[in-house]
């Protein structure tokens, strides 16, 4: 499965453009501009599974750090501060990982 099975090239470009500037990464703006916030639950789950590189069933900080590169190979890395903020939004229990059960902070 490829990201282009979930996103159109225009959605990928729009999402990446929305977050080109470093700090702050606005996950809500990214998800809106990439179209992820309007995808089906099945498509969001596929996206989650693609971000879960190590197959642990969770998304950890190291996977968030590089997630933009899953969409576009030459996209920037997230900064540690941006990664921490994203984790905070998706990990309200502060477990250090984002679970698959609706935890991607789409809104």
DSSP file (Angstrom, degrees, kcal/mol; ACC not computed):
  #  RESIDUE AA STRUCTURE BP1 BP2  ACC     N-H-->O    O-->H-N    N-H-->O    O-->H-N    TCO  KAPPA ALPHA  PHI   PSI    X-CA   Y-CA   Z-CA
    1    1 A X              0   0    0      0, 0.0     2,-0.3     0, 0.0     3,-0.0   0.000 360.0 360.0 360.0 139.3    0.0    0.0    0.0
    2    2 A X    >   -     0   0    0      1,-0.1     3,-2.2    69,-0.0     4,-0.4  -0.825 360.0-113.5-117.5 157.7    1.2    3.5   -0.9
    3    3 A X  G >> S+     0   0    0     -2,-0.3     4,-3.1    67,-0.3     3,-1.8   0.818 115.9  66.1 -57.6 -30.6    0.3    6.9    0.5
    4    4 A X  G 34 S+     0   0    0      1,-0.3    -1,-0.3     2,-0.2     5,-0.1   0.592  88.8  66.4 -71.0  -8.2   -1.1    7.6   -3.0
    5    5 A X  G <4 S+     0   0    0     -3,-2.2    -1,-0.3     1,-0.1    -2,-0.2   0.667 116.0  27.3 -78.9 -17.5   -3.7    4.9   -2.3
    6    6 A X  T <4 S+     0   0    0     -3,-1.8     2,-0.3    -4,-0.4    -2,-0.2   0.752 126.3  40.4-107.1 -41.9   -5.1    7.2    0.4
    7    7 A X  S  < S-     0   0    0     -4,-3.1    -1,-0.2    64,-0.0     2,-0.2  -0.848  74.0-127.8-115.3 145.2   -4.1   10.7   -0.8
    8    8 A X     >  -     0   0    0     -2,-0.3     4,-2.3    26,-0.2     5,-0.2  -0.509  35.5-108.4 -77.7 159.2   -4.2   12.3   -4.2
    9    9 A X  H  > S+     0   0    0      1,-0.2     4,-2.5     2,-0.2     5,-0.2   0.871 122.4  54.1 -55.8 -36.0   -0.9   14.0   -5.3
   10   10 A X  H  > S+     0   0    0      2,-0.2     4,-2.5     1,-0.2    -1,-0.2   0.891 107.4  49.8 -66.4 -38.8   -2.6   17.4   -4.8
   11   11 A X  H  > S+     0   0    0      2,-0.2     4,-2.5     1,-0.2    -2,-0.2   0.913 111.5  48.7 -65.5 -42.2   -3.6   16.5   -1.2
   12   12 A X  H  X S+     0   0    0     -4,-2.3     4,-2.6     2,-0.2     5,-0.2   0.948 112.9  47.6 -61.6 -48.4   -0.1   15.4   -0.4
   13   13 A X  H  X S+     0   0    0     -4,-2.5     4,-2.6     1,-0.2    -2,-0.2   0.906 112.9  48.6 -60.5 -42.9    1.3   18.6   -1.9
   14   14 A X  H  X S+     0   0    0     -4,-2.5     4,-1.9     2,-0.2    20,-0.2   0.914 112.3  48.1 -65.2 -43.2   -1.2   20.8    0.0
   15   15 A X  H  X S+     0   0    0     -4,-2.5     4,-0.6    18,-0.3    -2,-0.2   0.919 114.2  45.9 -63.0 -44.6   -0.5   19.0    3.3
   16   16 A X  H >< S+     0   0    0     -4,-2.6     3,-1.1     1,-0.2    -2,-0.2   0.916 111.5  52.0 -65.8 -43.4    3.3   19.3    2.9
   17   17 A X  H >< S+     0   0    0     -4,-2.6     3,-1.1     1,-0.3     4,-0.3   0.868 102.9  60.4 -60.4 -36.4    3.1   23.0    1.8
   18   18 A X  H 3< S+     0   0    0     -4,-1.9    -1,-0.3     1,-0.2    -2,-0.2   0.732 115.4  32.9 -63.4 -22.4    1.0   23.7    4.9
   19   19 A X  T << S+     0   0    0     -3,-1.1    -1,-0.2    -4,-0.6    -2,-0.2   0.107  79.8 113.0-125.0  22.0    3.8   22.6    7.2
   20   20 A X    <   +     0   0    0     -3,-1.1     2,-0.2    -4,-0.1    -2,-0.1   0.893  63.3  78.7 -62.4 -39.3    7.0   23.6    5.3
   21   21 A X  S    S-     0   0    0     -4,-0.3     2,-0.3    -3,-0.1     3,-0.0  -0.493  88.9-119.8 -72.3 138.0    7.9   26.2    7.8
   22   22 A X  S    S+     0   0    0     -2,-0.2    -1,-0.1     1,-0.1    -2,-0.1  -0.599  72.0  44.1 -80.3 137.8    9.5   24.8   10.9
   23   23 A X  S    S+     0   0    0     -2,-0.3    -1,-0.1    -4,-0.1     3,-0.0   0.810  96.8  39.4  53.7 121.7    7.7   25.5   14.2
   24   24 A X        -     0   0    0      1,-0.0     2,-0.6    -3,-0.0    -3,-0.1   0.570  66.0-163.2 -92.9 145.9    5.0   25.3   14.9
   25   25 A X        -     0   0    0     54,-0.1     2,-0.9    -5,-0.0     3,-0.1  -0.740  13.1-153.5 -77.5 122.8    3.7   22.2   13.1
   26   26 A X     >  -     0   0    0     -2,-0.6     4,-2.6    -8,-0.2     5,-0.2  -0.837  10.7-171.9-103.5  97.5   -0.1   22.6   13.2
   27   27 A X  H  > S+     0   0    0     -2,-0.9     4,-2.9     1,-0.2     5,-0.2   0.852  84.4  55.0 -60.5 -35.3   -1.5   19.1   13.0
   28   28 A X  H  > S+     0   0    0      2,-0.2     4,-2.1     1,-0.2    -1,-0.2   0.925 110.6  45.0 -64.0 -43.4   -5.0   20.3   12.5
   29   29 A X  H  > S+     0   0    0      2,-0.2     4,-3.1     1,-0.2     5,-0.3   0.912 113.7  50.5 -66.2 -42.2   -4.0   22.4    9.5
   30   30 A X  H  X S+     0   0    0     -4,-2.6     4,-2.7     1,-0.2     6,-0.3   0.950 112.0  46.2 -59.3 -49.6   -2.0   19.6    8.1
   31   31 A X  H  X>S+     0   0    0     -4,-2.9     6,-2.0     1,-0.2     4,-0.6   0.853 115.7  47.0 -65.1 -34.0   -4.9   17.1    8.5
   32   32 A X  H ><5S+     0   0    0     -4,-2.1     3,-0.6    -5,-0.2    -2,-0.2   0.951 115.8  43.1 -69.6 -49.6   -7.3   19.6    7.0
   33   33 A X  H 3<5S+     0   0    0     -4,-3.1   -18,-0.3     1,-0.2    -2,-0.2   0.826 114.8  49.4 -69.6 -31.8   -5.1   20.6    4.0
   34   34 A X  H 3<5S-     0   0    0     -4,-2.7    -1,-0.2    -5,-0.3   -26,-0.2   0.643 110.5-122.1 -80.0 -13.5   -4.1   17.0    3.3
   35   35 A X  T X<5S+     0   0    0     -4,-0.6     3,-1.5    -3,-0.6     4,-0.2   0.423  77.3 123.6  88.5  -1.8   -7.7   15.9    3.4
   36   36 A X  G > < +     0   0    0     -5,-0.6     3,-1.6    -6,-0.3    -4,-0.2   0.857  65.5  62.7 -62.9 -34.1   -7.1   13.3    6.1
   37   37 A X  G 3  S+     0   0    0     -6,-2.0    -1,-0.3     1,-0.3    -5,-0.1   0.682 108.3  43.2 -66.8 -14.6   -9.7   14.9    8.4
   38   38 A X  G <  S+     0   0    0     -3,-1.5    -1,-0.3    -7,-0.3    -2,-0.2   0.288  91.3 109.9-111.4   9.4  -12.4   14.0    5.8
   39   39 A X  S <  S-     0   0    0     -3,-1.6    -4,-0.0    -4,-0.2    -3,-0.0  -0.393  76.3 -94.9 -79.6 161.9  -11.2   10.5    5.0
   40   40 A X     >  -     0   0    0      1,-0.1     4,-2.5    -2,-0.1     5,-0.2  -0.263  34.3-107.6 -69.6 162.1  -13.1    7.4    6.0
   41   41 A X  H  > S+     0   0    0      1,-0.2     4,-2.2     2,-0.2     5,-0.1   0.871 122.5  54.2 -58.3 -37.0  -12.3    5.6    9.2
   42   42 A X  H  > S+     0   0    0      2,-0.2     4,-2.1     1,-0.2    -1,-0.2   0.911 108.6  47.5 -64.8 -42.4  -10.8    2.8    7.0
   43   43 A X  H  > S+     0   0    0      2,-0.2     4,-2.3     1,-0.2    -2,-0.2   0.887 111.0  51.0 -66.8 -38.9   -8.5    5.3    5.2
   44   44 A X  H  X S+     0   0    0     -4,-2.5     4,-2.7     2,-0.2    -1,-0.2   0.902 109.8  50.8 -64.0 -40.0   -7.4    6.8    8.5
   45   45 A X  H  X S+     0   0    0     -4,-2.2     4,-2.7     2,-0.2    -2,-0.2   0.899 109.2  50.6 -64.2 -40.6   -6.6    3.3    9.8
   46   46 A X  H  X S+     0   0    0     -4,-2.1     4,-2.0     2,-0.2    -2,-0.2   0.915 110.8  49.2 -61.8 -42.6   -4.6    2.6    6.7
   47   47 A X  H  X S+     0   0    0     -4,-2.3     4,-1.9     2,-0.2    -2,-0.2   0.932 110.7  50.5 -61.2 -46.1   -2.7    5.9    7.3
   48   48 A X  H  X S+     0   0    0     -4,-2.7     4,-1.8     1,-0.2     3,-0.2   0.933 109.6  50.4 -56.5 -48.1   -2.1    4.9   10.9
   49   49 A X  H  < S+     0   0    0     -4,-2.7    -1,-0.2     1,-0.2    -2,-0.2   0.853 108.9  51.9 -61.8 -34.9   -0.8    1.5    9.9
   50   50 A X  H  < S+     0   0    0     -4,-2.0    -1,-0.2     1,-0.2    -2,-0.2   0.833 109.5  49.3 -71.8 -31.3    1.6    3.1    7.4
   51   51 A X  H  < S+     0   0    0     -4,-1.9     2,-2.4    -3,-0.2    -2,-0.2   0.797  92.4  80.6 -75.1 -27.6    2.9    5.5   10.1
   52   52 A X    ><  +     0   0    0     -4,-1.8     3,-1.5     1,-0.2    -1,-0.2  -0.476  60.9 168.7 -77.6  72.0    3.4    2.5   12.4
   53   53 A X  T 3  S+     0   0    0     -2,-2.4    -1,-0.2     1,-0.3     6,-0.1   0.844  70.9  47.7 -59.5 -40.0    6.7    1.6   10.8
   54   54 A X  T 3  S-     0   0    0     -3,-0.2    -1,-0.3     4,-0.2    -2,-0.1   0.484 106.0-124.6 -85.8  -0.3    7.8   -0.9   13.4
   55   55 A X    <   +     0   0    0     -3,-1.5    -2,-0.1    -6,-0.2     4,-0.1   0.742  66.2 136.8  69.8  23.4    4.4   -2.7   13.4
   56   56 A X  S    S-     0   0    0      2,-0.4     3,-0.1     1,-0.1    -1,-0.1   0.635  73.7-113.7 -77.4 -13.5    4.0   -2.2   17.2
   57   57 A X  S    S+     0   0    0      1,-0.3    43,-0.6    -5,-0.1     2,-0.3   0.439  91.8  75.4  91.3  -0.1    0.4   -1.2   16.9
   58   58 A X  E    S-A   99   0A   0     41,-0.1     2,-0.6    42,-0.1    -2,-0.4  -0.930  79.3-122.1-137.3 160.0    1.2    2.2   18.1
   59   59 A X  E     -A   98   0A   0     39,-2.4    39,-2.6    -2,-0.3     2,-0.2  -0.942  33.6-166.9-105.9 120.9    2.8    5.3   16.7
   60   60 A X  E >>  -A   97   0A   0     -2,-0.6     4,-1.8    37,-0.2     3,-0.9  -0.523  37.0 -94.9-102.0 171.0    5.9    6.4   18.8
   61   61 A X  H 3> S+     0   0    0     35,-0.6     4,-2.7     1,-0.3     5,-0.2   0.860 122.0  56.7 -54.2 -41.3    7.8    9.6   18.7
   62   62 A X  H 3> S+     0   0    0      1,-0.2     4,-0.8     2,-0.2    -1,-0.3   0.839 108.3  48.3 -63.4 -30.8   10.5    8.3   16.3
   63   63 A X  H <4 S+     0   0    0     -3,-0.9     4,-0.4     2,-0.2    -1,-0.2   0.840 111.1  49.6 -77.4 -33.7    7.7    7.5   13.8
   64   64 A X  H >< S+     0   0    0     -4,-1.8     3,-1.3     1,-0.2     4,-0.4   0.900 102.1  63.7 -67.2 -41.1    6.2   11.0   14.2
   65   65 A X  H 3< S+     0   0    0     -4,-2.7    13,-2.6     1,-0.3    -1,-0.2   0.841 116.5  27.8 -51.9 -37.5    9.6   12.6   13.7
   66   66 A X  T >X S+     0   0    0     -4,-0.8     3,-1.3    11,-0.2     4,-0.6   0.329  86.4 110.6-108.1   6.8    9.7   11.3   10.2
   67   67 A X  H X> S+     0   0    0     -3,-1.3     3,-1.1    -4,-0.4     4,-0.6   0.800  72.4  59.9 -62.3 -30.1    6.1   11.0    9.2
   68   68 A X  H >> S+     0   0    0     -4,-0.4     4,-1.9     1,-0.3     3,-1.0   0.850  99.7  58.8 -62.9 -31.7    6.1   13.8    6.7
   69   69 A X  H <4 S+     0   0    0     -3,-1.3    -1,-0.3     1,-0.3    -2,-0.2   0.673  92.8  66.5 -72.3 -16.0    8.7   11.8    4.8
   70   70 A X  H << S+     0   0    0     -3,-1.1   -67,-0.3    -4,-0.6    -1,-0.3   0.790 108.8  39.6 -69.2 -26.5    6.2    9.0    4.5
   71   71 A X  H << S+     0   0    0     -3,-1.0     2,-0.3    -4,-0.6    -2,-0.2   0.833 135.7  10.2 -88.2 -37.8    4.3   11.3    2.3
   72   72 A X    ><  -     0   0    0     -4,-1.9     3,-2.3     4,-0.1    -1,-0.3  -0.949  68.4-139.1-148.7 121.5    7.1   12.9    0.4
   73   73 A X  T 3  S+     0   0    0     -2,-0.3    -4,-0.1     1,-0.3    -1,-0.1   0.769 103.0  43.7 -56.3 -32.4   10.7   11.6    0.5
   74   74 A X  T 3  S+     0   0    0     -6,-0.1    -1,-0.3     2,-0.0    -5,-0.1   0.239  84.9 124.5-101.2  15.8   12.3   15.0    0.6
   75   75 A X    <   -     0   0    0     -3,-2.3    -6,-0.1    -7,-0.2   -55,-0.0  -0.296  68.3 -96.3 -67.1 159.0    9.9   16.5    3.2
   76   76 A X        -     0   0    0    -60,-0.1     2,-0.2     1,-0.1    -8,-0.2  -0.302  34.8-110.2 -73.6 159.8   11.5   18.0    6.3
   77   77 A X        -     0   0    0     -9,-0.1   -11,-0.2   -10,-0.1     2,-0.2  -0.589  35.1-107.5 -81.6 151.9   11.8   16.2    9.6
   78   78 A X        -     0   0    0    -13,-2.6     2,-0.1    -2,-0.2    -1,-0.1  -0.529  35.8-117.0 -72.6 148.0    9.6   17.3   12.5
   79   79 A X     >  -     0   0    0     -2,-0.2     4,-2.8     1,-0.1     5,-0.2  -0.448  25.4-109.1 -78.4 161.5   11.5   19.1   15.2
   80   80 A X  H  > S+     0   0    0      1,-0.2     4,-2.4     2,-0.2     5,-0.2   0.893 121.6  51.2 -57.7 -38.2   11.6   17.5   18.7
   81   81 A X  H  > S+     0   0    0      2,-0.2     4,-2.1     1,-0.2    -1,-0.2   0.910 111.5  46.5 -66.0 -41.4    9.3   20.3   20.0
   82   82 A X  H  > S+     0   0    0      2,-0.2     4,-2.6     1,-0.2    -2,-0.2   0.906 111.9  51.2 -65.7 -41.2    6.8   19.6   17.2
   83   83 A X  H  X S+     0   0    0     -4,-2.8     4,-2.6     1,-0.2    -2,-0.2   0.920 110.2  49.3 -61.7 -44.2    7.0   15.9   17.7
   84   84 A X  H  X S+     0   0    0     -4,-2.4     4,-2.3    -5,-0.2    -1,-0.2   0.893 111.4  49.3 -62.7 -40.4    6.3   16.4   21.4
   85   85 A X  H  X S+     0   0    0     -4,-2.1     4,-1.9     2,-0.2    -2,-0.2   0.907 111.6  48.6 -66.2 -42.1    3.4   18.7   20.7
   86   86 A X  H  X S+     0   0    0     -4,-2.6     4,-2.0     2,-0.2    -2,-0.2   0.925 112.0  49.4 -62.6 -44.7    1.9   16.2   18.2
   87   87 A X  H  X S+     0   0    0     -4,-2.6     4,-1.8     1,-0.2    -2,-0.2   0.904 108.1  53.9 -61.3 -41.2    2.3   13.4   20.8
   88   88 A X  H  < S+     0   0    0     -4,-2.3    -1,-0.2     1,-0.2    -2,-0.2   0.893 110.0  47.5 -60.0 -40.7    0.7   15.5   23.4
   89   89 A X  H  < S+     0   0    0     -4,-1.9     3,-0.3     1,-0.2    -1,-0.2   0.859 121.8  34.8 -69.7 -35.6   -2.4   16.0   21.1
   90   90 A X  H  < S+     0   0    0     -4,-2.0     9,-0.4     1,-0.2     2,-0.2   0.516 117.7  52.3 -97.4  -6.5   -2.6   12.3   20.3
   91   91 A X    ><  +     0   0    0     -4,-1.8     3,-2.1    -5,-0.2    -1,-0.2  -0.586  56.6 164.1-130.0  68.5   -1.5   10.8   23.6
   92   92 A X  T 3  S+     0   0    0      1,-0.3    -1,-0.1    -3,-0.3    -4,-0.1   0.731  78.2  55.8 -63.2 -20.7   -3.7   12.4   26.3
   93   93 A X  T 3  S-     0   0    0     -3,-0.1    -1,-0.3     0, 0.0    -5,-0.1   0.445 107.3-126.9 -89.8  -0.1   -2.7    9.7   28.8
   94   94 A X    <   +     0   0    0     -3,-2.1    -2,-0.1    -7,-0.2    -6,-0.1   0.908  60.5 143.4  58.0  47.2    0.9   10.4   28.3
   95   95 A X        -     0   0    0      2,-0.3    -1,-0.1    -4,-0.0     3,-0.1   0.579  68.2-113.6 -90.7 -11.3    1.9    6.9   27.5
   96   96 A X  S    S+     0   0    0      1,-0.2   -35,-0.6    -5,-0.2     2,-0.3   0.571  88.9  73.3  88.4   9.5    4.5    7.8   24.9
   97   97 A X  E    S-A   60   0A   0    -37,-0.2     2,-0.5   -10,-0.1    -2,-0.3  -0.994  73.4-128.3-153.9 151.8    2.6    6.3   22.1
   98   98 A X  E     -A   59   0A   0    -39,-2.6   -39,-2.4    -2,-0.3    -7,-0.1  -0.897  29.5-143.4-103.3 126.2   -0.5    7.0   20.0
   99   99 A X  E  >  -A   58   0A   0     -2,-0.5     4,-0.7    -9,-0.4   -41,-0.1  -0.388  17.7-117.6 -87.6 166.2   -2.9    4.1   19.8
  100  100 A X  T  4 S+     0   0    0    -43,-0.6     2,-2.1     1,-0.2     4,-0.1   0.599  86.6  97.7 -78.6 -11.7   -5.0    3.1   16.8
  101  101 A X  T  4 S-     0   0    0      1,-0.2    -1,-0.2     2,-0.1    -2,-0.1  -0.415 118.3 -60.7 -85.0  67.9   -8.4    3.7   18.4
  102  102 A X  T  4 S+     0   0    0     -2,-2.1    -1,-0.2   -61,-0.1     4,-0.2   0.693  99.1 129.5  73.6  18.6   -9.2    7.1   17.1
  103  103 A X     <  +     0   0    0     -4,-0.7     2,-0.3     2,-0.1    -3,-0.1   0.620  29.5 108.6 -88.7 -11.8   -6.2    8.7   18.7
  104  104 A X  S    S-     0   0    0     -5,-0.1     2,-2.5     1,-0.1     3,-0.2  -0.515  78.7-124.7 -62.6 126.0   -4.8   10.5   15.7
  105  105 A X        +     0   0    0     -2,-0.3   -74,-0.2     1,-0.2    -1,-0.1  -0.402  50.1 157.0 -76.9  72.5   -5.6   14.2   16.6
  106  106 A X              0   0    0     -2,-2.5    -1,-0.2     1,-0.2   -69,-0.1   0.710 360.0 360.0 -73.1 -21.1   -7.6   15.0   13.4
  107  107 A X              0   0    0     -3,-0.2    -1,-0.2   -76,-0.0    -2,-0.1   0.383 360.0 360.0-126.0 360.0   -9.5   17.8   15.0
